[in-house]
């Protein structure tokens, strides 16, 4: 890390976080808020947030930081002339009203918008911030131009980094992989969720926290859980599926019914305070065919839980290569996932040991403080004057 004195110019600058909306709190929004909190509270930086609209949970959490969310009405679907006018107005708004030194957009679309205006705003730094495995990125000429011209390119996963290398021909060493920052939680009373779901103290609760979308693989998980329920140790197990009830929900409910899981699988929908659910959970699972480093798996690890799931790049990044050998099954391998879940369900000591190792890994590799230091160093090294 650079000597602290060399970063004083960065720390005294104005940081602007750019999100798409303020309504739905996803992993990207959560990470932006965590970093902003560190910069404002621990480092003493000036922090602002900008989005194109919406009001909801994201805005509420930003206000808890003592920051009033800003909105710029981005009219982006009204033709080329309207887009050019909108970009010109955004340039003026940034330059005259917000006056940021460092603009930190999250999500590909926002990176594209900021990539077209940051120089005219007189900011000294922005980045391309890849937060997933490549959704809604097409390899267009405009995307090529932006990603090769911004001061820095970052990803929160090796999956995202590899996508950018493949899609845009960027050299691997130009992309900085920044692990998510995970706040170590306090333990919550576990009785609420167990009472709500009707789970007794001698029964196990297994949890997957992920929106029910096409990007996850709840199907393989349900099939593996159905096998687990047929065993002596698994017949008292329950599975909680927490997350937005999106396009996959109806098909998954039908599958759960067909597999005879109606009383043991719980579709919870969005959970306002996931920490309380993790506190009631015996071990976590994350089943997905491809994605970046899953925030939910990291949060479960921070709670000291054993975590199992799919052997994809993002999960290996989360649990580490050594742990991955024992707790990750091949994509779509329901039999393999069942065997891992059965082993964890059968041994409380193994769950405890793996959970303790997971929590230590979060402290060592995924701390908010470590993320903040790396971001400050990155800006210090790549800002332009």
C-alpha positions in Angstrom: 0.0 0.0 0.0 1.3 3.5 -0.8 2.3 5.6 2.2 -0.8 7.2 3.7 0.5 10.7 3.0 0.5 10.1 -0.8 -3.2 9.5 -0.7 -4.3 12.7 1.0 -5.2 14.2 -2.4 -7.5 11.3 -3.1 -9.1 11.3 0.3 -9.9 15.0 0.1 -11.6 14.6 -3.3 -15.4 14.3 -4.0 -16.6 10.7 -4.7 -19.7 10.1 -6.8 -21.3 6.7 -6.9 -23.6 6.1 -9.9 -26.4 3.5 -9.7 -29.2 2.7 -12.1 -32.0 3.0 -9.6 -32.8 3.5 -5.9 -35.6 0.9 -5.5 -34.2 -2.6 -5.5 -31.2 -3.5 -3.3 -29.0 -6.0 -5.2 -25.4 -7.0 -4.7 -24.0 -4.1 -6.7 -26.0 -1.5 -4.7 -25.0 -3.2 -1.5 -21.3 -3.1 -2.4 -21.6 0.6 -3.4 -23.1 1.5 -0.1 -20.5 -0.5 1.9 -17.6 1.3 0.1 -19.3 4.7 0.4 -19.7 4.1 4.1 -16.1 3.2 4.5 -14.9 6.3 2.5 -17.2 8.6 4.4 -17.0 7.3 8.0 -13.6 5.8 8.2 -11.6 8.0 5.7 -13.6 11.2 5.9 -14.3 11.6 2.2 -17.1 13.6 0.6 -19.6 11.1 -0.9 -22.6 11.5 -3.2 -24.9 9.1 -5.0 -26.6 9.5 -8.4 -29.2 7.4 -10.1 -31.6 7.8 -13.0 -34.7 7.4 -10.9 -36.6 5.3 -8.4 -37.2 5.5 -4.6 -37.1 2.6 -2.2 -34.7 0.6 0.0 -31.5 1.7 -1.7 -32.4 5.4 -1.2 -33.3 4.7 2.5 -29.9 3.0 3.2 -28.1 5.9 1.5 -29.9 8.4 3.7 -28.7 6.4 6.7 -25.2 7.3 5.7 -26.2 11.0 6.0 -26.3 11.4 2.2 -29.2 12.6 0.2 -29.6 10.6 -3.1 -29.5 12.6 -6.3 -31.6 11.9 -9.4 -30.9 12.8 -13.0 -33.8 11.8 -15.3 -32.0 9.8 -18.0 -34.2 9.7 -21.1 -32.4 7.0 -23.0 -35.1 5.3 -25.2 -36.3 8.2 -27.2 -33.9 8.1 -30.2 -30.4 9.2 -31.0 -31.0 13.0 -30.9 -32.6 12.7 -27.5 -29.7 10.7 -26.2 -27.2 13.3 -27.4 -29.2 16.0 -25.6 -29.4 13.9 -22.5 -25.7 13.3 -22.4 -25.0 17.1 -22.8 -27.3 17.9 -20.0 -25.7 15.2 -17.8 -22.3 16.6 -18.5 -23.5 20.0 -17.3 -25.1 18.6 -14.3 -22.0 16.7 -13.3 -19.7 19.7 -14.0 -21.8 22.5 -12.5 -23.8 20.8 -9.7 -22.1 17.7 -8.4 -18.5 18.5 -9.4 -17.1 15.0 -8.7 -13.4 14.2 -8.7 -13.9 10.5 -8.9 -16.9 8.8 -10.5 -17.6 5.2 -9.5 -20.4 3.7 -11.6 -21.8 0.2 -10.9 -23.3 -2.1 -13.5 -22.4 -2.1 -17.2 -25.0 0.3 -18.5 -24.0 2.9 -16.0 -20.4 2.4 -16.9 -21.2 3.1 -20.5 -23.1 6.3 -19.7 -20.4 7.7 -17.4 -17.7 6.6 -19.9 -19.2 9.0 -22.4 -19.3 12.0 -20.2 -16.7 11.8 -17.5 -14.0 13.8 -19.2 -16.3 16.7 -19.9 -17.4 16.6 -16.2 -13.8 17.5 -15.3 -13.5 14.4 -13.1 -10.1 12.9 -12.7 -11.1 9.2 -12.5 -13.7 6.7 -13.5 -13.7 3.0 -14.1 -15.4 0.2 -16.0 -16.8 -1.8 -13.1 -17.8 -5.3 -14.2 -20.2 -6.8 -11.5 -21.4 -10.0 -13.2 -20.3 -12.6 -15.8 -21.2 -10.4 -18.8 -25.0 -9.7 -18.9 -26.2 -7.0 -21.3 -22.7 -6.4 -22.7 -22.5 -6.9 -26.5 -19.0 -6.1 -27.6 -20.2 -3.0 -29.6 -17.9 -0.4 -31.0 -19.0 2.0 -28.4 -18.3 -0.4 -25.6 -14.9 -1.1 -27.0 -14.1 2.6 -27.2 -15.2 3.3 -23.6 -13.5 0.3 -22.0 -10.2 1.1 -23.7 -10.4 4.8 -22.8 -11.4 4.8 -19.1 -8.5 5.1 -16.6 -9.2 1.8 -14.9 -11.1 -1.5 -15.4 -12.2 -3.5 -12.4 -14.2 -6.6 -11.7 -15.4 -8.2 -8.5 -14.8 -11.7 -9.9 -12.4 -13.7 -12.0 -15.4 -14.7 -14.1 -16.1 -11.0 -14.9 -12.4 -10.5 -15.7 -12.2 -13.4 -18.0 -15.3 -12.2 -19.8 -13.8 -8.8 -20.5 -10.5 -10.4 -21.7 -12.5 -12.6 -24.2 -15.0 -9.9 -25.3 -12.8 -6.9 -25.6 -9.2 -8.2 -26.0 -8.0 -6.5 -22.9 -4.8 -7.8 -21.4 -5.5 -9.7 -18.1 -3.1 -7.6 -16.1 -5.0 -4.4 -16.9 -8.1 -5.6 -15.1 -8.0 -5.3 -11.3 -10.0 -7.9 -9.4 -11.5 -6.3 -6.3 -13.0 -8.7 -3.9 -16.4 -7.6 -2.4 -16.3 -6.1 1.0 -18.3 -8.0 3.5 -19.3 -6.6 6.9 -19.0 -9.1 9.7 -22.4 -9.4 11.2 -23.7 -9.6 14.7 -25.6 -12.8 15.6 -29.4 -12.5 15.5 -32.1 -14.4 17.4 -32.7 -17.5 15.3 -36.1 -18.3 16.8 -38.1 -15.9 14.5 -37.5 -17.7 11.2 -37.7 -21.2 12.8 -41.0 -20.4 14.4 -42.4 -18.8 11.3 -41.4 -21.8 9.1 -42.4 -24.4 11.7 -38.9 -25.8 12.0 -38.1 -27.6 15.3 -34.8 -27.4 17.1 -33.8 -30.9 16.0 -34.4 -30.1 12.3 -31.9 -28.5 9.9 -32.6 -25.4 7.8 -30.6 -25.1 4.6 -30.8 -21.7 2.9 -30.1 -20.3 -0.6 -30.4 -16.6 -1.0 -30.7 -15.6 -4.6 -33.4 -14.1 -6.9 -35.4 -16.8 -8.6 -34.2 -16.0 -12.1 -32.9 -17.8 -15.1 -29.3 -16.9 -14.0 -29.5 -19.3 -11.0 -30.0 -23.1 -10.9 -32.6 -23.7 -8.3 -33.7 -26.7 -10.3 -30.6 -28.8 -9.6 -30.8 -27.8 -5.9 -34.5 -28.9 -5.6 -33.6 -32.3 -7.2 -30.7 -32.7 -4.8 -32.8 -31.7 -1.8 -35.5 -34.2 -2.9 -32.9 -37.0 -2.6 -31.7 -35.7 0.7 -35.3 -35.8 2.1 -35.4 -39.5 1.3 -32.5 -40.3 3.7 -32.8 -40.7 7.5 -30.8 -37.6 8.2 -32.6 -35.6 5.6 -36.2 -36.4 6.3 -36.4 -33.5 8.8 -34.5 -31.0 6.8 -36.0 -27.8 5.4 -34.9 -25.7 2.4 -35.5 -21.9 2.4 -35.3 -20.1 -1.0 -35.0 -16.4 -0.3 -34.9 -13.8 -3.0 -37.1 -11.9 -5.4 -39.8 -14.2 -6.9 -38.9 -13.6 -10.5 -39.5 -15.4 -13.8 -38.5 -18.9 -12.6 -40.8 -19.0 -9.6 -43.8 -20.8 -11.0 -41.8 -23.5 -12.7 -39.9 -24.1 -9.5 -43.0 -24.3 -7.4 -44.4 -26.9 -9.8 -41.2 -28.9 -9.6 -41.2 -28.7 -5.8 -44.8 -30.0 -5.8 -43.9 -32.9 -8.3 -40.9 -33.8 -6.1 -43.1 -34.0 -3.0 -41.4 -31.1 -1.2 -44.4 -28.9 -0.5 -44.0 -29.0 3.3 -40.2 -28.7 3.3 -39.4 -26.1 0.7 -40.2 -22.5 1.6 -40.4 -19.7 -1.0 -39.7 -16.7 1.1 -39.5 -13.9 -1.4 -37.3 -10.9 -0.7 -35.9 -10.8 2.9 -35.4 -7.4 4.3 -32.8 -8.5 6.9 -31.0 -11.5 5.6 -28.8 -11.6 8.7 -31.7 -12.9 10.8 -32.3 -15.7 8.3 -28.6 -16.7 8.2 -28.7 -16.8 12.0 -31.4 -19.4 11.8 -29.6 -21.4 9.1 -27.5 -24.6 9.6 -25.7 -24.4 6.3 -26.0 -22.5 3.1 -26.1 -23.6 -0.5 -25.6 -21.6 -3.8 -26.5 -23.3 -7.0 -25.8 -21.5 -10.3 -24.4 -22.3 -13.7 -22.4 -19.1 -14.1 -21.9 -15.8 -12.3 -19.4 -13.6 -10.6 -18.5 -14.0 -6.9 -21.9 -14.4 -5.2 -22.5 -11.9 -2.4 -25.0 -14.2 -0.7 -22.4 -17.0 -0.3 -19.9 -14.5 1.1 -22.5 -13.2 3.6 -23.3 -16.8 4.7 -19.5 -17.3 5.2 -19.3 -14.1 7.3 -22.0 -15.6 9.6 -19.7 -18.6 10.2 -21.8 -21.0 8.1 -20.6 -23.9 6.0 -21.4 -23.2 2.3 -21.8 -25.7 -0.5 -22.9 -25.3 -4.1 -21.8 -25.3 -7.7 -18.2 -25.6 -8.9 -18.0 -22.4 -10.9 -15.4 -19.7 -10.9 -17.3 -17.3 -8.6 -17.9 -19.9 -5.9 -14.2 -21.0 -6.0 -13.3 -17.4 -5.5 -15.6 -17.2 -2.5 -14.7 -20.4 -0.6 -11.1 -20.8 -1.9 -9.6 -23.6 -4.0 -8.9 -25.9 -1.0 -12.4 -25.8 0.4 -13.9 -26.0 -3.1 -12.7 -29.6 -3.5 -15.0 -30.8 -0.7 -18.0 -28.5 -1.0 -18.6 -27.8 -4.7 -20.3 -30.1 -7.2 -20.2 -29.8 -11.0 -22.9 -27.6 -12.6 -26.2 -29.5 -13.0 -24.8 -32.4 -11.0 -27.7 -33.0 -8.7 -26.3 -36.3 -7.4 -23.0 -34.7 -6.5 -24.7 -31.8 -4.8 -26.9 -34.3 -2.8 -23.8 -36.1 -1.6 -22.2 -32.9 -0.3 -25.4 -31.7 1.3 -25.9 -35.2 2.9 -22.4 -35.1 4.4 -22.9 -31.6 5.9 -26.3 -32.5 7.2 -24.8 -35.6 8.9 -22.0 -33.8 10.8 -22.5 -30.8 13.0 -18.7 -30.8 13.8 -17.9 -30.5 10.1 -20.4 -27.7 9.7 -18.8 -25.9 12.6 -15.2 -26.3 11.4 -16.0 -25.2 7.8 -18.0 -22.3 9.1 -15.1 -21.1 11.3 -12.7 -21.4 8.3 -15.2 -19.5 6.1 -15.5 -16.6 8.6 -11.7 -16.3 8.8 -11.5 -16.2 5.0 -13.9 -13.3 4.9 -11.7 -11.4 7.4 -8.6 -12.1 5.5 -9.7 -11.6 1.9 -13.1 -9.8 1.8 -13.0 -7.1 4.4 -14.5 -3.6 3.6 -11.3 -2.0 4.9 -9.2 -4.0 2.5 -11.5 -3.1 -0.4 -11.3 0.6 0.5 -7.5 0.6 0.6 -7.3 -1.0 -2.8 -9.8 1.4 -4.3 -7.9 4.4 -2.9 -4.6 3.0 -4.2 -6.2 2.4 -7.6 -7.4 5.9 -7.9 -4.1 7.3 -6.7 -2.2 5.4 -9.4 -4.6 5.9 -12.3 -6.3 9.4 -11.9 -5.6 11.8 -14.7 -5.0 15.6 -14.4 
